[in-house]
Amino acid sequence: MVMNHEIIIFTPIFILFIGFTVFLILKKRKRSAKSIYKLIDDLEKKYIY
């Protein structure tokens, strides 16, 4: 049995790259409490008043 060394080397690097990009996307989407309160306030003004 011959192991494919490219798969052994590149699989962890590929998994780390995907994890890092997902982490960056989630971090970018995170909203602060101030922006959430502003969003709620804007929606109240739009639909209630």
KOLDRENPA-477085 format. One record per residue (C-alpha): x, z, y; residue in one letter. Coordinates in steps of 0.02 Angstrom, whole numbers, padded with zeros to 5 digits, always signed. Layout:
KOLDRENPA-477085
XZYa/...
//
This chain:
KOLDRENPA-477085
+00000+00000+00000m/+00070-00051+00168v/+00008+00044+00321m/-00026-00055+00477n/+00082+00034+00606h/-00001-00053+00754e/-00168+00027+00711i/-00087+00198+00691i/+00001+00183+00860i/-00134+00102+00966f/-00291+00191+00906t/-00253+00360+00988p/-00197+00273+01148i/-00359+00172+01151f/-00466+00328+01120i/-00376+00422+01259l/-00403+00276+01378f/-00590+00270+01340i/-00605+00459+01360g/-00513+00455+01526f/-00625+00317+01596t/-00783+00408+01541v/-00718+00568+01623f/-00682+00476+01786l/-00855+00395+01788i/-00942+00562+01758l/-00836+00648+01889k/-00880+00513+02016k/-01067+00530+01979r/-01068+00718+02003k/-01169+00765+02157r/-01141+00916+02266s/-01283+01038+02298a/-01289+00983+02480k/-01322+00801+02435s/-01457+00853+02310i/-01547+00958+02441y/-01536+00813+02565k/-01609+00695+02434l/-01755+00814+02400i/-01785+00836+02587d/-01788+00647+02614d/-01910+00624+02471l/-02025+00760+02541e/-02025+00677+02711k/-02062+00508+02634k/-02205+00559+02521y/-02283+00714+02601i/-02281+00683+02788y/
//
